[in-house]
Amino acid sequence: MAGGQGNLHRVEFPPGGGLVRLGSCNSGPILAAQVGRGRGSPSVSPAWHRGRVISSPALNALLDATHRAGEFTVDVSDSFEGANVTREEWDELVLNVGGDLYVSYDWCHIWWRHYGGNRRLRLYVFRNGSHLVGLAPMFIERIRLGPINLKTAKRVGADFSLTIFALPLAPDHIEVAYHELITKLIQDENCDSVSFSFMPGNDPTLVGLRRSCESLQGLVSIARDAPVGPHTKFHLPPSFETYLAQLKKRQRQNYRRQLKQLGESFKLDSDIIKDPSQAQDAFVNFKALHEHQWQAEGKPGHFGDWPRSASFNADLAKAMSRLGRFRMVQLSADRRVVATQYAFVFGDCCYWRLPARAPEKELDRFGLGVLGMLQLFEAMIKEGVRRVEAGVGHYDYKMQFGGEELKIRSFFVAATRPGAALRAQLFLRLSDLLHFVYYRAWRLRVASRLPLPGRSLWQTWIRSRV
């Protein structure tokens, strides 16, 4: 599915609506409607200059403005190679709108290679004239839960990899982009539902998404719009000393004491691996240390839990190191690595993927988990990084050292046509039941206490978490 040139459809939207058949390509007819041919189009403003989200009653006014500025088009492709956008243009948009690594070109492309089986790719490229104003990498699949067979659309990267992200949409085009995206998925692709989960608590497109759904009453309804758990962010100051000064006295003293004690017991070294020639070995060594840590607790760890995560992350390390985004921060004691932080950098944000530390009891008193985390923060501050995305879930130590918890949001849209709405509602209830019985009750409380061989997470549960 990811190979070849793929099929490309272009649709242009006029202020008054309506479609005109322009011609055909090797995949079938192209539907389009002329919007206008104004010269130039406004550039995407950086995240800190975001404008207001235009409300649903103003959709026609937005399209009229688009008419004056140029033409609003949507290109749809079923492959990365056939998409009407370059890697550089894609990533530039993501950075300009303050977007996440998890929706960058290479992350999406690698994720699709590993997790796109039996799924149909749909890449939506939104332009105002020649200017890229939005991207929506999506896929379509059928998920069966008991008697319910649901045809749903989801965002590329939405499952298997523990990522929280917003779609990269320019502020003045959020609502119209969502409007056209949902319409095409529900009407043209005949999906029963569209899942935009999981969104960060501060997703700048959320208001526009809600308003787009309101403007499509009769076609879709919002079946779920709710928080489902926390994720953690850190805001880093210009210097590490300033960061330490912001901590409570106890945390600051504990850090300095444990670092001093470790330094008195061992010769300490700190390394940051970025070089592509070293990235693969660094990842292999990290994976071994991570597995050693969790095996000592009788648990499989990340690479045992998540299917194909070892090969997925190995490919990420290879590709991201070539792009200058890979970071492996290591703390060594007497030349032995005792703590490692696996991370990426994209723009001014560090994406802290996983930690690993030596599990020996005699090292517990040094607090290697916290020392490794603060070593990462110090390294990122020196690089000019100002934010750290620290992943999903609640961790006391992250909060104690300056983390901010935001609510992850589940957003699920269901078609209102007969049968689809009922299937979507039943699917959500079965998904919640499966999550409680399989994951919260069995996986976390029962299986973890039994002497059972480690098994990866059930893929049906992974795919049904919306």
C-alpha positions in Angstrom: 0.0 0.0 0.0 2.8 2.4 0.7 4.6 1.6 -2.5 4.1 2.8 -6.0 2.7 6.1 -7.2 -0.8 5.6 -5.8 -3.9 7.4 -6.9 -4.5 11.1 -6.6 -7.8 13.0 -6.6 -8.0 16.7 -6.4 -11.2 18.5 -5.3 -11.5 22.3 -5.3 -14.3 23.9 -3.3 -16.1 27.0 -4.4 -17.8 29.5 -2.0 -21.3 28.4 -3.3 -20.6 24.7 -3.3 -21.1 22.2 -6.1 -18.7 20.0 -8.1 -17.7 20.0 -11.7 -16.1 17.0 -13.5 -12.7 18.1 -14.9 -11.3 15.0 -16.2 -9.8 11.7 -15.1 -6.5 10.1 -14.1 -5.5 6.4 -14.0 -7.6 5.9 -10.9 -10.8 7.3 -12.2 -12.6 10.7 -12.5 -11.4 13.8 -10.9 -14.1 16.0 -9.4 -13.4 19.7 -9.0 -15.0 23.1 -8.8 -13.4 26.3 -9.7 -12.8 28.7 -6.7 -11.0 31.6 -8.2 -7.5 32.5 -9.3 -6.3 35.3 -7.0 -2.6 35.9 -6.8 -0.7 34.8 -3.8 -1.9 33.4 -0.5 -1.1 34.2 3.2 1.7 32.2 4.7 1.1 30.0 7.7 1.8 32.0 10.8 3.9 30.4 13.6 2.2 28.8 16.6 2.6 31.9 18.7 0.8 34.1 16.1 -2.3 31.8 15.8 -5.4 33.6 14.9 -9.0 32.9 15.9 -10.8 29.8 14.8 -13.7 30.8 12.5 -17.1 29.6 13.7 -19.4 27.2 11.8 -21.8 30.0 10.7 -18.8 31.6 9.0 -17.8 28.7 6.7 -19.2 30.4 3.6 -17.4 33.6 4.6 -14.2 31.6 4.9 -14.7 30.2 1.5 -15.4 33.6 0.1 -12.2 34.8 1.6 -10.4 31.9 0.1 -12.0 32.8 -3.3 -10.4 36.3 -3.0 -7.0 34.9 -1.9 -6.7 32.0 -4.3 -8.3 28.6 -4.4 -8.8 26.1 -1.7 -8.1 22.5 -2.9 -8.0 19.1 -1.3 -5.7 16.5 -2.9 -6.3 12.9 -1.8 -3.7 10.1 -2.3 -3.4 6.5 -1.3 0.4 6.5 -1.0 3.2 8.7 0.4 5.0 8.6 -3.0 1.9 9.8 -4.9 1.0 12.6 -2.5 1.1 16.1 -3.8 3.5 17.3 -1.2 7.3 17.0 -0.6 8.9 15.9 2.7 10.4 19.3 3.2 7.0 21.1 2.6 5.2 18.7 4.9 7.6 19.1 7.8 7.8 22.9 7.3 4.0 23.1 7.8 4.2 20.9 10.9 6.8 23.1 12.4 5.1 26.4 11.5 1.9 25.5 13.1 3.6 24.2 16.3 2.9 20.6 15.4 4.4 17.4 16.7 7.1 15.0 15.5 4.5 12.3 15.5 2.8 13.9 12.5 6.1 14.6 10.6 6.6 13.0 7.2 9.2 10.4 8.2 7.4 9.4 11.4 4.1 8.8 9.5 5.9 7.0 6.6 7.8 4.6 8.9 4.7 4.0 11.1 2.7 3.1 8.0 5.3 0.6 6.8 5.1 -1.2 10.1 1.4 -0.9 10.9 -0.4 -0.3 7.7 -1.2 -3.9 6.8 -4.8 -4.5 5.9 -5.5 -0.8 6.1 -6.1 1.7 3.3 -4.1 4.9 3.4 -5.7 8.3 2.6 -3.4 11.3 2.6 -5.4 14.6 2.5 -3.4 17.7 1.4 -5.1 21.1 1.8 -3.9 24.1 -0.1 -4.8 27.7 -0.5 -3.7 28.4 -4.0 -0.2 26.9 -4.1 0.3 27.3 -0.4 0.1 24.3 1.9 -2.3 25.0 4.7 -3.1 21.6 6.1 -2.4 17.9 6.2 -4.5 14.9 7.4 -2.7 11.6 7.0 -5.5 9.1 7.6 -6.3 5.4 7.1 -9.4 3.3 6.8 -10.0 -0.1 8.3 -12.7 -2.5 9.5 -12.6 -3.4 13.2 -14.7 -6.3 14.5 -15.7 -6.4 18.1 -18.1 -9.3 18.8 -21.1 -8.9 16.5 -20.1 -5.3 15.5 -18.1 -4.7 12.3 -17.3 -1.0 12.0 -15.7 0.7 9.1 -13.7 3.6 10.6 -11.1 6.2 9.7 -8.2 7.0 12.0 -5.1 9.2 11.9 -1.9 7.6 10.8 0.1 6.9 14.0 -3.0 6.7 16.1 -2.3 3.3 17.6 0.6 0.9 18.4 3.1 3.7 19.2 1.8 5.6 22.3 1.6 9.0 20.5 -0.5 12.1 21.3 -0.7 14.7 18.6 -2.7 17.3 16.7 -3.3 17.4 12.9 -1.2 20.1 11.3 -3.7 22.7 10.1 -3.1 26.4 9.6 -5.2 28.4 12.0 -7.4 30.2 9.4 -8.2 26.9 7.7 -8.9 24.5 10.6 -12.7 24.5 10.4 -13.0 24.2 6.6 -10.3 21.5 6.5 -12.1 19.4 9.1 -15.4 20.0 7.4 -14.1 18.7 4.1 -12.1 15.8 5.7 -15.1 14.5 7.6 -17.4 14.9 4.6 -15.1 13.0 2.3 -14.5 10.2 4.8 -18.2 9.7 5.7 -19.7 10.4 2.2 -17.1 9.4 -0.3 -15.4 6.6 1.6 -18.7 5.5 3.3 -17.0 5.2 6.7 -19.3 4.6 9.7 -17.1 6.7 11.9 -13.9 8.9 12.2 -11.6 8.7 15.2 -9.4 11.7 16.0 -8.1 10.1 19.1 -5.9 10.7 20.9 -5.5 14.4 21.0 -3.4 16.5 23.4 -5.2 18.5 26.1 -4.0 21.7 24.4 -4.8 20.7 20.8 -5.3 24.1 19.0 -7.6 22.4 16.4 -10.2 21.1 18.9 -12.5 24.0 18.9 -12.6 24.1 15.1 -13.2 20.3 15.0 -16.2 20.7 17.3 -17.6 23.5 15.2 -17.1 21.5 12.0 -19.1 18.7 13.4 -21.8 21.0 14.4 -22.0 22.4 10.9 -22.4 18.8 9.6 -25.4 17.9 11.7 -27.5 15.5 9.7 -24.3 13.8 8.3 -22.4 13.2 11.6 -22.8 13.4 15.3 -20.1 13.6 18.0 -20.3 10.2 19.7 -17.5 10.9 22.1 -15.6 14.0 23.2 -14.0 13.2 26.6 -10.8 13.1 28.5 -9.3 9.6 28.9 -6.2 10.1 31.0 -3.1 12.4 31.4 0.0 13.0 29.5 3.0 15.0 30.8 4.9 18.0 29.5 7.8 19.9 30.9 8.6 23.6 30.1 12.4 24.2 30.2 14.0 27.6 31.1 17.1 29.0 29.4 19.5 27.5 31.9 19.7 24.3 33.9 20.5 26.2 37.1 17.2 28.1 36.6 15.4 24.8 36.2 16.9 23.5 39.5 16.0 26.7 41.2 12.4 26.3 40.3 12.2 22.9 42.0 11.1 22.4 45.6 14.0 22.5 48.0 13.7 18.8 48.8 13.8 17.6 45.2 16.7 19.9 44.5 18.7 18.7 47.5 17.9 15.0 46.7 19.2 15.4 43.1 22.4 17.1 44.2 23.1 14.6 47.0 22.5 11.5 44.8 24.6 12.9 42.0 27.4 13.6 44.4 27.2 10.1 46.0 27.2 8.5 42.6 30.2 10.6 41.6 32.1 9.6 44.8 31.4 5.9 44.2 32.2 5.8 40.4 33.9 7.8 37.7 31.0 9.4 35.8 30.7 10.1 32.1 27.9 11.6 30.1 27.4 11.1 26.4 24.8 12.2 23.8 24.7 10.0 20.8 23.4 11.7 17.6 25.6 10.5 14.8 23.8 8.2 12.3 26.8 5.9 12.3 26.3 5.2 16.0 22.5 5.3 16.2 21.8 1.7 15.5 24.2 0.3 18.0 23.0 2.9 20.6 19.4 1.7 20.1 20.4 -2.0 20.4 22.2 -1.3 23.6 19.3 0.8 24.9 16.8 -1.9 24.1 19.0 -4.5 26.0 19.2 -2.2 29.1 15.4 -1.5 29.0 14.6 -5.2 28.8 17.1 -6.0 31.5 15.4 -3.4 33.8 11.9 -4.8 33.3 12.8 -8.4 33.3 14.2 -7.8 36.8 10.6 -6.9 37.8 9.1 -9.9 35.9 7.6 -7.7 33.2 8.1 -7.6 29.4 8.7 -3.9 29.1 7.8 -1.7 26.1 9.3 -3.9 23.4 7.6 -7.0 24.8 4.3 -5.2 25.3 3.9 -3.5 21.9 3.9 -5.7 18.7 6.7 -4.9 16.2 7.9 -2.0 18.4 11.6 -3.2 18.2 11.8 -3.1 14.4 9.7 0.1 14.3 11.9 2.0 16.7 15.1 0.6 15.0 13.9 2.2 11.8 13.0 5.4 13.6 16.5 5.6 15.1 18.0 5.1 11.6 15.9 7.6 9.8 15.7 10.3 12.6 19.5 10.2 13.1 20.0 11.0 9.4 17.7 14.0 9.9 19.5 15.2 13.0 16.6 14.4 15.3 17.8 11.3 17.2 19.1 11.6 20.8 20.4 8.9 23.1 21.6 10.4 26.4 23.7 8.1 28.4 25.0 8.2 32.0 28.0 5.9 32.6 29.6 4.8 35.9 33.1 3.4 35.6 32.5 3.1 31.8 29.3 1.1 32.3 26.0 2.7 31.1 23.7 2.8 34.1 20.9 5.1 32.7 19.8 6.0 29.2 17.1 8.3 27.8 15.8 7.6 24.3 14.5 10.7 22.7 14.0 12.8 19.5 14.2 16.5 18.9 11.8 18.3 16.5 11.8 22.1 16.5 12.0 23.4 20.0 10.5 20.2 21.6 12.1 17.0 22.9 10.1 13.9 22.6 11.2 11.6 25.4 10.2 8.2 24.3 11.6 5.8 26.9 14.1 5.6 29.8 16.2 2.7 30.9 18.4 2.1 33.9 20.5 -0.6 35.6 18.2 -2.6 37.9 20.8 -3.8 40.5 19.6 -3.2 44.1 22.9 -1.7 45.1 22.3 1.2 42.6 18.8 2.0 43.9 20.1 4.5 46.4 21.4 6.8 43.7 18.0 7.4 42.1 19.2 6.6 38.6 15.7 7.3 37.1 15.7 10.9 38.3 19.4 11.4 37.6 18.9 10.2 34.0 15.8 12.4 33.5 17.6 15.5 34.7 20.6 14.6 32.6 18.3 14.7 29.6 16.8 18.0 30.6 20.3 19.5 31.0 21.3 18.3 27.6 18.2 19.6 26.0 18.5 23.1 27.6 22.0 23.4 26.2 20.6 22.7 22.7 18.0 25.4 23.1 15.0 23.0 23.5 12.2 24.6 25.5 9.6 21.8 25.9 9.7 18.1 26.6 6.8 15.8 25.7 7.1 13.1 28.4 4.5 10.6 27.4 1.2 9.2 28.6 0.2 8.2 32.1 0.7 9.6 35.6 4.1 9.4 37.3 4.7 11.0 40.6 8.4 11.7 40.0 7.6 13.6 36.9 5.2 15.9 38.7 7.7 16.3 41.6 10.3 17.6 39.1 8.2 20.2 37.3 6.0 18.2 35.0 2.6 19.5 33.9 -0.2 17.1 33.3 -2.7 17.7 30.4 -5.7 15.6 29.7 -5.6 13.3 26.6 -8.8 13.6 24.7 -10.8 11.0 22.8 -12.8 12.4 19.9 -15.0 10.1 17.9 -17.4 11.1 15.1 -20.2 8.8 13.9 -22.2 8.9 10.7 -25.9 9.6 11.3 -27.2 7.3 8.5 -29.3 4.4 9.5 -27.3 1.5 11.0 -24.0 3.4 11.2 -24.9 5.5 14.3 -26.1 2.4 16.2 -23.0 0.4 15.2 -20.7 3.2 16.3 -22.4 3.5 19.7 -22.3 -0.3 20.3 -18.7 -0.3 19.2 -17.8 2.3 21.8 -19.5 0.4 24.6 -17.8 -2.9 23.6 -14.4 -1.1 23.3 -14.9 0.3 26.8 -15.8 -3.2 28.1 -12.9 -4.8 26.5 -10.5 -2.2 27.9 -11.9 -2.8 31.4 -11.9 -6.6 31.3 -8.8 -7.3 29.2 -6.5 -4.4 30.1 -7.4 -3.0 33.5 -8.6 -6.2 35.2 -6.7 -9.0 33.5 -3.5 -7.4 32.2 -2.7 -5.0 35.0 -4.2 -6.8 38.1 -4.3 -10.6 37.4 -1.8 -11.5 34.7 1.0 -9.4 36.2 0.8 -11.5 39.4 0.8 -14.9 37.7 3.9 -16.8 36.6 2.9 -16.6 32.9 5.2 -16.1 29.9 5.2 -12.5 28.7 3.0 -11.8 25.8 2.5 -8.7 23.7 -0.7 -6.7 24.0 -3.7 -8.0 22.1 -3.9 -6.3 18.8 -7.7 -6.2 18.8 -7.5 -4.2 22.0 -4.9 -1.8 20.5 -6.9 -1.2 17.4 -10.2 -0.7 19.2 -8.9 2.0 21.6 -10.6 5.1 20.2 
